Amino acid sequence: RWPPAVICYICGREYGTKSISIHEPQCLKKWHRENDMLPKHLRRPEPKKPEVSPIQAKGFYDLDSLNEAAWISAQNQLVPCDICGRTFLPDRLIVHQQSCKPK
């Protein structure tokens, strides 16, 4: 059985419960660097960490609902292509549009 994994609300990748607290600040810094380099019309507001309240008096979180909220947050950052409608991260959309052709 795999150890429990937590989804990053910024990039949507899975990380261990111990390493997610190290990953998220670094991922947010990277997100800011990449967002600042985008053209103004593709810049996005900073992603907000989803609020999930503890389900037990001991302070444990429901890992499934936490991951679902983080996945939705990561997916909301994707931008649709004006030509084909597929969604991409804003920096990858620029690369995609160079080769996207209308059908």
Residue, then its C-alpha position, 0 to 999 in steps of 0.5 A: r500500500w502506498p503512503p498517503a499523498v496530498i495534492c498541491y493546490i498550485c501545480g496539481r501534483e501529488y506529494g507525501t504528507k511530510s513534504i507538501s509543507i516544503h513543496e508549497p512555498q517553493c511552488l508558489k514562488k515558482w508560480h509567481r516567477e512564471n506568472d510575472m513573465l507572462p503577457k498581461h492578458l494571460r496573467r492569473p490571480e494568485p491561487k488561494k489555498p482551499e479551506v478544509s475544516p478538520i472532521q475530528a476533534k483531534g484536528f485530523y483532516d479528511l484527506d479525500s476532501l482536501n485533495e479534491a479541493a486542491w485538485i479543483s484549485a489547480q484545474n481552475q488555473l488552466v486557460p482555454c485555447d482560443i482555437c481548439g478549446r483545450t486547456f493549458l497552464p498559461d505559460r504552455l498555452i503560448v507554446h501550444q498556440q504556435s502550432c494549433k491549427p483550426k479544424 
